[in-house]
Amino acid sequence: MLTSKECMNLEAQYGAKNYKPIPVVINKAEGAWVWDPEGKKYLDCLSAYSAVNHGHLHPRILKAVEEQLHTLTLTSRAFYNDRLGRFLKRLCEVSGFDMALPMNTGAEAVETGIKIARRYSYEKKKIEKNKAEIITAYQNFHGRTTTIVSFSNDENATHGYGPYTPGFKHIPFNDTEALEASINENTIAFLVEPIQGEAGVIIPDEGYLKKVRQICDKHDILLILDEIQTGFGRTGKTFCFEHENIKPDILLVGKALSGGVIPVSAAITNKNIMDVITPGSHGSTFGGNPLACAAGEEALNVLLEEKLPERSHELGEYFLKGIRKIDSSIFKEVRGKGLFIAIELTESAGGARQYTEALKDKGILAKETHVHTIRLAPPLVVEKDELDWALSVMKDVFPQ
Ligand SMILES: *Cc1c(COP(=O)(O)O)cnc(C)c1O
């Protein structure tokens, strides 16, 4: 077996340096815990960017995948398979929409949402050819394709990748006046995360989404919600939009859709919108493959039967309260919804990285985002006493 050092050296020698990982190697996991090759155990407080909401190696999801693995794994969509329809039915039941288009990664779900919105607006709203505009929010994160980074304002994510795809505008997040002011005759949609994850768990004012919904209705533009990180229980509801009793026109999901076992994503909408997608107009070799569908269907069942959204709500409030009680002198703000929590440090703390590394040394894995913020998002199966342990560790790591 390779040591941690050997694994890190191999990656450094043969891998593109598109990440700067916390220096820890994970070689096995179970539930909320992961282990390194030397046998040291860590509480996972990132959950693979909220893909592992169900906990690592959830036995029911593994069983479904294992059975499928020995039956049928890939057909392509040149043919039907016996798992896709029942998976999509379950996904539509859980989300409350008519139809879904299955893809693999989150970025592909976003691309799919953009395609659906554009086609819909050209065919059903008679927008002039190639003029459709989609409004997005500053500090957004929607993925890494060339089109998606075209509407990112993260210099790291965009530098050197031009020319950028036209047809996107930016407005400040959490600003409904800016949204209304930016709409013109070519505007077809507003694409937004209900809580901005990568930006540092930025939670908009209460009522923001409701007002956004009203504005989109008033101007007849589509609301596309990217719930790839916030979906499937992370914020204390199955979907974050439920907190404000609204529904988007197009819902984008990924990450925890499979419980983090294999990549599964989807763009979900109603029939009158999905109807613009015709044979040959979009697709993916692996999208809707039977193995992914088996994982996705069981992950949805587990999510609801184990009441993971409710757990997230209760444990999130408990954890948030506990972190606020630590009341470190370097805490600028502690915020969260469900088990989606961020600690923003003061500028004088000198960056979050030294603290994520110190947490790692003491057995908690978390990742800094945007220099000063630490995101805490443990698997939703985490136990209260495990959170108590994490709080005691954090008390040692953050200065009084
Ligand atoms: C992770 C993420 C994506 C991209 O998903 P990938 O699977 O990495 O392509 C898109 N949107 C949001 C909000 C995300 O958190």
The ligand as a MOL file (V3000), in Angstrom:
LIG
                    3D

  0  0  0     0  0            999 V3000
M  V30 BEGIN CTAB
M  V30 COUNTS 15 15 0 0 0
M  V30 BEGIN ATOM
M  V30 1 C -20.5450 21.6070 -8.0220 0
M  V30 2 C -21.4850 22.5620 -8.6530 0
M  V30 3 C -21.6900 22.5920 -10.0420 0
M  V30 4 C -20.8740 21.7520 -10.9990 0
M  V30 5 O -20.9840 20.4070 -10.7780 0
M  V30 6 P -19.8620 19.4010 -11.3960 0
M  V30 7 O -20.4110 18.0460 -11.1100 0
M  V30 8 O -18.5860 19.6860 -10.6730 0
M  V30 9 O -19.7750 19.7180 -12.8430 0
M  V30 10 C -22.6420 23.4530 -10.5460 0
M  V30 11 N -23.3390 24.2620 -9.7370 0
M  V30 12 C -23.1840 24.2750 -8.4050 0
M  V30 13 C -24.0070 25.1760 -7.5660 0
M  V30 14 C -22.2310 23.4430 -7.8130 0
M  V30 15 O -22.0310 23.4830 -6.4970 0
M  V30 END ATOM
M  V30 BEGIN BOND
M  V30 1 1 1 2
M  V30 2 1 2 3
M  V30 3 2 2 14
M  V30 4 1 3 4
M  V30 5 2 3 10
M  V30 6 1 4 5
M  V30 7 1 5 6
M  V30 8 2 6 7
M  V30 9 1 6 8
M  V30 10 1 6 9
M  V30 11 1 10 11
M  V30 12 2 11 12
M  V30 13 1 12 13
M  V30 14 1 12 14
M  V30 15 1 14 15
M  V30 END BOND
M  V30 END CTAB
M  END
